[in-house]
Amino acid sequence: MKIVIDRPRCEGHGLCEEAAPQLMHLDDDGELVLDREEISDADASLANAAVRVCPVAALRIA
C-alpha cells in the first residue's frame, strides 16, 4: 500500500500531518513530505485518517 500526493492539488493545510505525523510532515516551505511512501498494515489506519482529513482531497491510497 502507498500514499500518493496530488502535488498540484495540495495546499499545505497540514491536517494530514496532524493525523499521521509518523508518516508525513510539512517542510519549511509548506510542502508535504512523505517520510514513508510504502505503508505497512500497522500504519494503514493512520494513512486512511490522513486521506480523510485532507480538505482538498490531495491524498490517496494506492
C-alpha positions in Angstrom: 0.0 0.0 0.0 1.3 3.5 -0.8 0.2 7.1 -0.1 0.2 9.3 -3.2 0.1 13.1 -3.2 -1.5 15.1 -5.9 1.0 17.9 -5.8 -0.9 20.5 -7.8 -3.9 20.0 -5.5 -2.1 20.0 -2.2 -2.4 23.4 -0.4 -0.3 22.6 2.7 -3.1 22.8 5.2 -1.3 20.4 7.5 -4.3 18.4 8.7 -2.8 15.2 7.2 0.4 15.9 9.2 -1.6 16.2 12.4 -3.5 13.0 11.6 -0.4 10.9 10.7 2.8 12.6 11.9 4.6 9.3 11.8 4.1 9.1 8.0 4.5 12.7 6.8 5.4 16.3 7.6 5.4 19.8 6.1 8.8 21.2 5.2 9.9 24.8 5.8 8.2 25.8 2.5 4.9 24.3 3.5 5.3 21.3 1.1 4.1 17.9 2.2 6.9 15.4 2.5 6.1 11.7 2.9 8.5 10.1 5.3 7.4 6.7 4.0 5.6 6.1 0.8 5.1 2.4 1.5 2.6 2.0 4.3 2.6 -1.1 6.5 -0.7 -2.8 7.6 0.0 -1.4 11.1 0.0 2.2 9.7 -3.0 1.8 7.4 -5.4 3.5 9.9 -3.0 6.5 10.1 -2.8 6.7 6.3 -6.6 6.5 6.0 -7.1 9.2 8.6 -4.7 11.5 6.7 -6.6 10.9 3.4 -9.9 11.6 5.1 -9.0 14.9 6.7 -7.4 16.5 3.6 -9.9 19.3 2.7 -8.8 19.3 -1.0 -8.5 15.5 -1.5 -4.8 15.7 -2.4 -4.0 12.4 -0.9 -5.0 8.9 -1.9 -4.0 5.3 -1.1 -2.9 3.1 -3.9 
